[in-house]
Amino acid sequence: MNPVETLETVKTNSLKELQKYGQSIWLDYIRRNLISSGDLKRLIAEDGLRGMTSNPTIFEKAIAGSTDYDDILQSLRGRTDLDAKARYEKLAIRDIQDAADLLQPVYEQTKTRDGYVSLEVSPYLARDTQGTIQEARALWKAVSRKNVMIKVPGTAEGLPAFQVGER
């Protein structure tokens, strides 16, 4: 076997190979350190990561299980105008914006097919159509990135939010 051929075989990344078959690898995980350490940038460049999903449980584990958020939590300590939900959104929106910025080149390269980061409307609004629509719009505006995907509850009450988004 040719040594150059062997080296090329070793360099082949099976995750990137999946792109040849129309498959996009998305990560169901987000955490401040993933972004600040450069690992997310590396996953995009070297492993062909095409998008990310998040949800309140993922953020809860990231916040409670690390010191990654201590700086922003400390800065919010004196903010009596913010309830727990507003504090969560400050943390989540910062991470979503930063991840979306790193995925922007994927978004452009794939002509908007990939390169998204998702942020979820509160599951407590699953049976509240107007609340879902209002929160989805507020999150979209707060993140202010074309490549954010706002997830809404998959309920009959959530369906109108999809239709509003199509206009």
C-alpha positions as CSV (number, residue, x, y, z in Angstrom):
1,M,0.0,0.0,0.0
2,N,1.2,3.5,-0.9
3,P,2.2,5.4,2.3
4,V,0.5,8.6,1.0
5,E,-2.7,6.7,0.3
6,T,-2.6,5.4,3.9
7,L,-2.1,8.9,5.3
8,E,-5.0,10.2,3.3
9,T,-7.2,7.4,4.6
10,V,-6.3,8.3,8.1
11,K,-7.1,11.9,7.5
12,T,-10.6,11.1,6.2
13,N,-13.2,12.3,8.6
14,S,-16.3,10.0,8.6
15,L,-18.5,12.8,9.8
16,K,-17.5,15.0,6.9
17,E,-18.0,12.0,4.6
18,L,-21.6,11.9,5.5
19,Q,-22.1,15.3,3.8
20,K,-21.5,13.5,0.4
21,Y,-24.8,11.6,1.1
22,G,-26.8,14.7,2.0
23,Q,-26.5,14.2,5.7
24,S,-25.9,17.1,8.1
25,I,-24.5,16.5,11.6
26,W,-26.0,18.7,14.3
27,L,-24.9,18.8,17.9
28,D,-27.7,18.5,20.6
29,Y,-25.6,20.4,23.2
30,I,-24.4,23.9,24.0
31,R,-22.3,25.2,26.7
32,R,-20.3,28.4,27.1
33,N,-17.0,26.6,27.4
34,L,-17.6,24.8,24.1
35,I,-17.7,28.3,22.5
36,S,-15.0,30.1,24.5
37,S,-12.5,27.2,24.3
38,G,-12.6,27.2,20.5
39,D,-13.9,23.6,20.4
40,L,-17.1,24.6,18.6
41,K,-15.1,26.4,15.9
42,R,-12.9,23.2,15.6
43,L,-16.0,21.0,15.3
44,I,-17.3,23.1,12.5
45,A,-14.0,23.4,10.6
46,E,-12.6,19.9,11.2
47,D,-15.6,17.6,11.8
48,G,-18.1,19.3,9.5
49,L,-20.6,20.2,12.3
50,R,-23.6,21.8,10.5
51,G,-25.9,23.0,13.3
52,M,-26.8,22.9,17.0
53,T,-29.9,22.4,19.0
54,S,-30.5,23.6,22.5
55,N,-33.3,23.4,25.0
56,P,-33.9,24.4,28.6
57,T,-32.6,21.1,30.0
58,I,-29.3,21.4,28.1
59,F,-28.8,24.9,29.5
60,E,-29.8,23.8,33.0
61,K,-27.1,21.1,33.0
62,A,-24.5,23.5,31.5
63,I,-25.2,26.2,34.0
64,A,-25.5,24.0,37.1
65,G,-22.7,21.7,36.1
66,S,-20.0,24.2,35.5
67,T,-18.5,27.6,36.4
68,D,-18.8,28.7,32.8
69,Y,-21.7,31.1,33.7
70,D,-20.4,32.5,37.0
71,D,-19.3,35.8,35.4
72,I,-22.7,36.7,33.9
73,L,-24.6,35.3,36.9
74,Q,-22.5,37.6,39.1
75,S,-23.2,40.6,36.9
76,L,-27.0,39.8,37.1
77,R,-27.0,39.4,40.9
78,G,-28.1,42.9,41.6
79,R,-30.7,43.0,38.8
80,T,-34.0,42.9,40.8
81,D,-35.9,43.7,37.6
82,L,-35.1,40.2,36.2
83,D,-36.9,37.1,37.2
84,A,-35.5,33.6,36.8
85,K,-36.8,33.3,33.3
86,A,-35.3,36.6,32.2
87,R,-31.9,35.6,33.8
88,Y,-32.0,32.3,31.9
89,E,-32.7,34.1,28.6
90,K,-29.8,36.4,29.1
91,L,-27.5,33.4,29.5
92,A,-29.0,31.4,26.7
93,I,-29.2,34.2,24.2
94,R,-25.5,35.1,24.7
95,D,-24.6,31.5,23.9
96,I,-27.0,31.2,21.0
97,Q,-25.7,34.4,19.4
98,D,-22.1,33.3,19.8
99,A,-22.8,29.9,18.3
100,A,-24.8,31.4,15.5
101,D,-21.9,33.7,14.6
102,L,-19.6,30.7,14.4
103,L,-22.1,28.8,12.2
104,Q,-22.8,31.8,10.0
105,P,-20.3,30.6,7.3
106,V,-22.1,27.2,7.2
107,Y,-25.4,29.0,6.8
108,E,-24.1,31.0,3.9
109,Q,-22.2,28.2,2.3
110,T,-25.2,25.9,2.4
111,K,-27.5,28.7,1.1
112,T,-29.5,28.6,4.4
113,R,-30.0,24.8,4.5
114,D,-27.7,24.4,7.6
115,G,-25.8,26.6,10.0
116,Y,-28.6,27.1,12.5
117,V,-28.7,27.2,16.2
118,S,-32.0,26.5,17.9
119,L,-33.6,28.2,20.9
120,E,-36.8,26.8,22.3
121,V,-39.9,28.7,23.3
122,S,-40.8,27.8,26.9
123,P,-42.6,24.4,27.1
124,Y,-44.9,26.0,29.6
125,L,-46.5,27.8,26.6
126,A,-47.3,24.5,24.8
127,R,-51.0,25.1,25.2
128,D,-50.9,28.9,24.7
129,T,-51.0,30.0,21.1
130,Q,-50.6,33.7,21.6
131,G,-48.0,33.3,24.3
132,T,-46.0,31.0,22.0
133,I,-46.2,33.5,19.1
134,Q,-45.2,36.4,21.4
135,E,-42.3,34.6,23.0
136,A,-41.0,33.3,19.6
137,R,-41.0,36.8,18.2
138,A,-39.3,38.2,21.3
139,L,-36.6,35.5,21.2
140,W,-36.1,36.0,17.4
141,K,-35.7,39.7,18.0
142,A,-33.4,39.3,21.1
143,V,-31.0,36.9,19.3
144,S,-31.0,39.0,16.2
145,R,-29.3,36.4,13.9
146,K,-30.8,35.1,10.7
147,N,-29.5,31.6,11.5
148,V,-31.4,31.1,14.7
149,M,-34.2,28.6,14.6
150,I,-36.9,29.2,17.1
151,K,-38.5,25.9,18.2
152,V,-42.1,26.0,19.2
153,P,-44.1,23.3,20.9
154,G,-45.4,20.6,18.6
155,T,-49.0,21.0,19.8
156,A,-52.2,22.1,18.1
157,E,-51.8,25.4,19.9
158,G,-48.2,25.7,18.6
159,L,-49.2,25.2,15.0
160,P,-50.3,28.8,14.4
161,A,-46.7,30.0,15.4
162,F,-45.4,28.0,12.4
163,Q,-47.9,29.7,10.1
164,V,-47.0,33.2,11.4
165,G,-43.3,32.4,10.8
166,E,-44.0,31.5,7.1
167,R,-45.3,35.0,6.3
